[in-house]
């Protein structure tokens, strides 16, 4: 997709030159966010653990050569404070987390320590920064008390969770709300918002127990793809879609009248882009020869419970932020497959490939659609 200059000039103008702290920058979403911020001229510091996987988006694009990259465990407030010494950010994006549902069943205490106590540590760090104007805490659609509804969840729906990951994300929202009411309540002072998105896909994710990374691993090892729950429905979206929402929300929190933009926000795909696991897997494999492989189905013994239906209502973000998804299903799948196919072919400059995809995305106007589930352009 060629870049069409000027489509998000207002966003770039709001964030260019800003001092920005991103926690979780070594992860998939955090890495793409840092690449975008750097491209807009922000001065970015990243704090996280080292990349959680090998390979990683962080290493593929050489993110350490683009931003000020620092490593610390957010569960340790002293280590966090030492690494953040001298950081006085105007804007903080908090993405550092233990993000894997099945890992949370194996390590529940670690999950709560990272996602809940770690969030409090980051917010304590942020509120002590003299230049701070805004914080965006990224949680998850799984923060909602999932009733198995066929209709989407809204920001006013009840929080909760029956697995450690979901419960920890609900707790993260409660921690953020507590800080917002006590220490971010001055309408003239720094503002705090939370952002809830669904399952994201895109180039550079190698996390465990995620559909697209599982496809890529299977393809690279010439193995069939194993799918546990082919009928599970998720609000799939390209990683750049929610990130555009986070950036737009941050720009509003930095603007005049910013207090009206604090609180919780959903950033999910349109209903036309919410499909089941098998449909998405077959569609993305049809986009590239490198990703074409057989599928095997079967339930695992003693597998943890996973909700079958989960959708988000993003009408608030559409009405009050002017945000809506830009990509069709076809474009989401094509971009994802294109990135991984280039990586598997051994393309030498994944940074430029990533920047080209980002430039193309920034040039698109909002659009939705269901086309592309059978084939890719």
Secondary structure, DSSP 8 states (H G I E B T S, - for coil): ----TTTTHHHHHHHTT-EEEEETTTSHHHHHHHHHHHHTT-EEEEEESS-SSSS-HHHHTTGGGTSEEEE--TT-HHHHHHHTTT---SEEEE--S---HHHHHH-HHHHHIIIIIHHHHHHHHHHT-TT--EEEEE--GGGB-----SS-B-TTS-B--SSHHHHHHHHHHHHHHHHHHHHS--TTS-EEEEEEE--EE-TT---TT-HHHHHHHHHHTT--EEES-TT-EE--EEHHHHHHHHHHHHHHHTSTTGGGG-EEEEE---GGG-EEHHHHHHHHHTT-GGG---EEE---TT-----SB--B--HHIIIII-------HHHHHHHHHHHHHHHHTT-S-HHHHHHHHHHHHHT-------TTSS---
